[in-house]
């Protein structure tokens, strides 16, 4: 007769095997569940900077994919603090809003005059259409440092304190849409298809997604992200493309509305602007009086 502890171990592992079988039988996958926080990310997702840089060097703009999706980080382009925790990364957490909507910046990268002008042009659009104010760094404690020393296009979500990186690789990250997308991460927004209600608007084709990339399609709970009362936005500059992280060049995201187009990178949508204004309570501010 087996000792009691041996029988306990047998029972324990039998339960694990049973749970695994049931999980497989019903097609459950962590990536398909709505969670209150993003899963522990695979930082870099197994892609070295060298490989990422080489891939981006050969990148050609495509209507099917966006360059920021291929930057080799969590959800493609999101930088995360270590240790990763929900109270440091959700846009519902006002600790990570920029005070009074003011975002100081320093351009520290090795950029051409034209590239610097492109960055400032997109910032000015935010300044004009919202109460966000991107302005040159003076002596603020918290600011963004725009650099070019890492491969790809990448940013933190919201204010992270002290100097925080916004990386824009020369040439490859310099389209209007890519710069606007990364700056919207800085302001405090996750990707649109992370919304808790996204399954009402799009279908995720799990069978077409690289296995190691499925965590990029998690839905987050309402305690992490919010839509500020604005409905789902197919046209958001923060929405993944139809073929994001596809392993077979087939669609990974299919809108329920057959006329909807997703993944556009040409302009801020009306709802992008509306959400910013609601997040920072722009209607309650006297914009002209708060700016010098």
C-alpha positions as CSV (number, residue, x, y, z in Angstrom):
1,X,0.0,0.0,0.0
2,X,1.4,3.4,-1.0
3,X,2.2,5.8,1.7
4,X,-0.5,8.5,2.2
5,X,1.8,11.3,0.8
6,X,2.4,9.3,-2.4
7,X,-1.3,8.8,-2.9
8,X,-1.8,12.5,-2.4
9,X,0.8,13.3,-5.1
10,X,-0.9,10.8,-7.5
11,X,-4.2,12.5,-6.9
12,X,-2.7,15.9,-7.4
13,X,-1.2,15.1,-10.8
14,X,-4.3,13.2,-11.9
15,X,-6.3,16.4,-11.3
16,X,-3.7,18.4,-13.3
17,X,-4.0,16.0,-16.2
18,X,-7.8,16.1,-16.0
19,X,-7.9,19.9,-16.0
20,X,-5.5,20.0,-18.9
21,X,-7.6,17.6,-20.9
22,X,-10.8,19.6,-20.2
23,X,-9.1,22.8,-21.1
24,X,-8.1,21.3,-24.5
25,X,-11.5,19.7,-25.1
26,X,-13.4,22.9,-24.7
27,X,-10.8,25.0,-26.6
28,X,-10.0,27.3,-23.7
29,X,-7.0,29.5,-24.0
30,X,-5.6,32.2,-21.7
31,X,-5.6,34.6,-24.6
32,X,-9.4,34.2,-25.0
33,X,-10.3,35.2,-21.5
34,X,-11.1,38.6,-20.2
35,X,-8.7,39.5,-17.4
36,X,-8.3,42.3,-15.0
37,X,-4.7,42.9,-16.0
38,X,-2.5,41.9,-18.8
39,X,-0.8,38.5,-18.4
40,X,2.9,38.6,-17.3
41,X,4.5,39.7,-20.6
42,X,7.2,37.9,-22.4
43,X,9.4,41.0,-22.7
44,X,11.0,40.9,-26.1
45,X,8.9,37.8,-26.9
46,X,12.1,35.9,-27.7
47,X,13.1,38.3,-30.5
48,X,16.5,39.8,-30.1
49,X,17.2,43.4,-30.8
50,X,19.4,42.4,-33.6
51,X,16.8,40.3,-35.3
52,X,14.1,43.0,-34.8
53,X,16.4,45.7,-36.2
54,X,17.2,43.6,-39.3
55,X,13.5,42.9,-39.8
56,X,12.6,46.5,-39.5
57,X,15.5,47.5,-41.8
58,X,13.7,45.5,-44.5
59,X,10.3,46.8,-43.5
60,X,8.1,48.1,-46.3
61,X,4.9,49.9,-45.5
62,X,1.8,47.7,-46.0
63,X,-1.9,48.3,-45.7
64,X,-2.1,44.9,-44.0
65,X,0.3,45.5,-41.1
66,X,1.6,48.4,-39.0
67,X,5.3,48.7,-38.2
68,X,4.7,49.2,-34.5
69,X,3.1,45.8,-34.3
70,X,6.4,44.3,-35.2
71,X,8.7,46.0,-32.7
72,X,9.1,42.9,-30.6
73,X,7.5,43.9,-27.3
74,X,4.3,43.3,-25.3
75,X,1.4,43.9,-27.8
76,X,4.1,44.8,-30.3
77,X,5.2,48.3,-29.1
78,X,4.4,48.6,-25.3
79,X,7.2,49.1,-22.8
80,X,6.5,47.8,-19.3
81,X,8.0,48.5,-15.9
82,X,9.4,45.6,-13.9
83,X,7.9,44.2,-11.9
84,X,4.7,44.4,-14.0
85,X,1.6,45.1,-11.9
86,X,-1.9,46.3,-12.7
87,X,-1.8,49.4,-10.5
88,X,1.0,50.8,-12.6
89,X,-0.3,50.2,-16.1
90,X,-4.1,50.9,-16.4
91,X,-5.5,54.1,-17.8
92,X,-8.1,54.0,-15.1
93,X,-5.3,54.8,-12.6
94,X,-5.1,58.6,-12.4
95,X,-1.6,58.4,-10.9
96,X,-0.5,57.9,-14.5
97,X,-2.3,60.8,-16.0
98,X,-0.1,63.8,-16.9
99,X,-0.9,66.6,-14.4
100,X,-3.0,69.3,-16.2
101,X,-2.4,67.4,-19.4
102,X,1.1,68.9,-19.8
103,X,3.7,66.5,-21.3
104,X,7.3,67.8,-21.3
105,X,9.5,66.2,-24.0
106,X,13.1,66.1,-25.0
107,X,14.2,65.0,-28.4
108,X,17.4,63.2,-27.7
109,X,17.6,60.9,-30.7
110,X,19.9,61.2,-33.7
111,X,17.2,62.6,-36.0
112,X,17.2,64.6,-39.1
113,X,15.6,68.1,-39.2
114,X,12.7,66.6,-41.2
115,X,12.2,63.8,-38.6
116,X,12.1,66.3,-35.7
117,X,9.6,68.4,-37.7
118,X,7.4,65.4,-38.1
119,X,7.4,64.7,-34.4
120,X,6.5,68.3,-33.6
121,X,3.8,68.4,-36.3
122,X,2.0,65.5,-34.7
123,X,2.4,66.9,-31.2
124,X,0.9,70.2,-32.4
125,X,-2.2,68.4,-33.6
126,X,-2.8,67.0,-30.2
127,X,-2.2,70.5,-28.7
128,X,-4.8,71.9,-31.1
129,X,-7.5,69.3,-30.9
130,X,-7.3,68.4,-27.2
131,X,-6.3,70.1,-23.9
132,X,-3.1,68.0,-23.9
133,X,0.0,70.2,-24.2
134,X,3.3,68.7,-25.4
135,X,5.9,71.3,-24.7
136,X,9.7,71.3,-24.7
137,X,11.4,70.1,-21.5
138,X,12.5,72.9,-19.0
139,X,13.3,71.4,-15.6
140,X,10.3,69.1,-14.9
141,X,10.8,65.9,-13.0
142,X,8.6,63.8,-15.3
143,X,9.1,64.0,-19.0
144,X,9.4,61.8,-22.1
145,X,12.8,61.3,-23.8
146,X,12.4,60.7,-27.5
147,X,15.3,58.6,-28.6
148,X,16.5,56.4,-31.5
149,X,18.9,54.0,-29.8
150,X,16.6,51.0,-29.7
151,X,15.0,49.1,-32.7
152,X,11.4,49.7,-33.5
153,X,8.6,52.0,-32.3
154,X,7.8,51.7,-28.6
155,X,6.4,53.6,-25.6
156,X,5.1,53.2,-22.0
157,X,1.4,53.7,-21.4
158,X,0.8,56.9,-19.4
159,X,3.1,58.8,-17.1
160,X,5.8,56.5,-15.5
161,X,7.7,59.1,-13.5
162,X,11.1,60.7,-14.2
163,X,12.5,60.3,-17.6
164,X,10.6,57.7,-19.7
165,X,11.6,56.4,-23.1
166,X,9.7,56.9,-26.3
167,X,11.7,55.2,-29.0
168,X,11.2,56.0,-32.6
169,X,13.6,54.3,-35.0
170,X,14.7,56.7,-37.8
171,X,13.0,56.2,-41.1
172,X,10.8,53.2,-40.2
173,X,8.7,54.8,-37.4
174,X,8.3,58.1,-39.2
175,X,4.8,58.1,-40.6
176,X,2.1,60.3,-39.2
177,X,0.1,57.3,-37.9
178,X,3.0,55.6,-36.1
179,X,4.1,58.8,-34.3
180,X,0.5,59.6,-33.3
181,X,-0.1,56.0,-32.1
182,X,3.0,56.1,-29.9
183,X,2.1,59.5,-28.5
184,X,-1.4,58.2,-27.6
185,X,0.3,55.5,-25.6
186,X,2.2,58.3,-23.8
187,X,-1.0,60.1,-23.1
188,X,-2.4,56.9,-21.5
189,X,-4.1,54.7,-23.9
190,X,-3.9,50.9,-24.6
191,X,-4.8,49.4,-27.9
192,X,-8.5,49.6,-28.9
193,X,-9.0,45.8,-29.3
194,X,-8.0,45.3,-25.7
195,X,-11.4,46.7,-24.6
196,X,-13.5,44.5,-22.3
197,X,-16.4,44.7,-24.8
198,X,-14.4,44.0,-28.0
199,X,-16.0,40.7,-28.7
200,X,-19.2,42.6,-29.4
201,X,-17.5,44.3,-32.3
202,X,-14.7,42.0,-33.6
203,X,-14.0,38.3,-33.8
204,X,-10.5,37.1,-33.0
205,X,-9.3,34.3,-35.3
206,X,-7.1,32.4,-32.8
207,X,-6.2,29.7,-35.3
208,X,-4.4,32.3,-37.5
209,X,-2.3,33.8,-34.7
210,X,1.3,32.8,-33.8
211,X,1.0,30.7,-30.6
212,X,3.6,32.8,-28.7
213,X,1.7,36.0,-29.8
214,X,-1.7,35.1,-28.5
215,X,-1.2,37.0,-25.2
216,X,-1.3,40.2,-27.4
217,X,-5.0,39.7,-27.9
218,X,-6.1,39.7,-24.2
219,X,-9.1,41.7,-23.2
220,X,-8.6,43.8,-20.0
221,X,-11.2,44.3,-17.3
222,X,-12.9,47.6,-16.7
223,X,-10.7,48.2,-13.6
224,X,-7.7,48.5,-16.0
225,X,-9.0,50.3,-19.0
226,X,-12.1,52.4,-19.7
227,X,-13.8,53.7,-22.8
228,X,-14.9,56.9,-21.0
229,X,-18.4,56.2,-22.2
230,X,-17.4,56.3,-25.9
231,X,-18.4,53.2,-27.9
232,X,-15.9,50.9,-29.6
233,X,-14.0,52.6,-32.4
234,X,-13.1,50.6,-35.5
235,X,-11.4,53.7,-36.9
236,X,-9.1,54.4,-33.9
237,X,-5.5,54.9,-34.6
238,X,-4.9,52.5,-31.7
239,X,-6.6,49.5,-33.4
240,X,-4.6,46.5,-34.6
241,X,-4.7,45.7,-38.3
242,X,-6.7,42.8,-39.7
243,X,-3.5,40.6,-40.0
244,X,-1.7,41.6,-36.8
245,X,0.6,38.7,-35.6
246,X,-0.7,36.4,-38.3
247,X,1.2,33.2,-38.9
248,X,-0.4,32.4,-42.3
249,X,-1.2,35.8,-43.8
250,X,-4.9,35.3,-42.9
251,X,-6.9,37.8,-40.9
252,X,-6.5,37.6,-37.1
253,X,-9.2,40.2,-36.4
254,X,-12.5,40.4,-38.3
255,X,-15.0,43.3,-37.7
256,X,-18.6,42.3,-37.2
257,X,-19.5,45.2,-39.3
258,X,-18.6,44.1,-42.9
259,X,-18.1,47.7,-44.0
260,X,-15.7,48.5,-41.1
261,X,-12.0,49.1,-41.8
262,X,-9.5,48.7,-38.9
263,X,-5.9,49.6,-38.4
264,X,-5.9,52.9,-40.2
265,X,-2.8,55.1,-39.5
266,X,-3.7,58.3,-41.4
267,X,-5.4,60.4,-38.7
268,X,-6.7,60.6,-35.2
269,X,-10.3,59.5,-35.2
270,X,-13.1,61.6,-33.8
271,X,-13.5,59.1,-31.0
272,X,-9.7,59.1,-30.2
273,X,-10.0,62.9,-29.7
274,X,-13.2,62.6,-27.7
275,X,-11.7,60.0,-25.3
276,X,-8.6,62.1,-24.7
277,X,-10.9,65.1,-23.9
278,X,-13.0,63.0,-21.5
279,X,-9.9,61.4,-19.9
280,X,-8.3,64.8,-19.1
281,X,-11.7,66.5,-18.5
282,X,-10.9,69.1,-21.2
283,X,-14.4,70.5,-21.2
284,X,-14.0,71.5,-17.6
285,X,-10.8,73.5,-18.4
286,X,-10.3,76.9,-19.8
287,X,-7.8,75.9,-22.3
288,X,-6.8,79.4,-23.4
289,X,-6.2,80.4,-19.8
290,X,-4.0,77.4,-18.8
291,X,-1.6,77.9,-21.7
292,X,0.9,80.7,-21.8
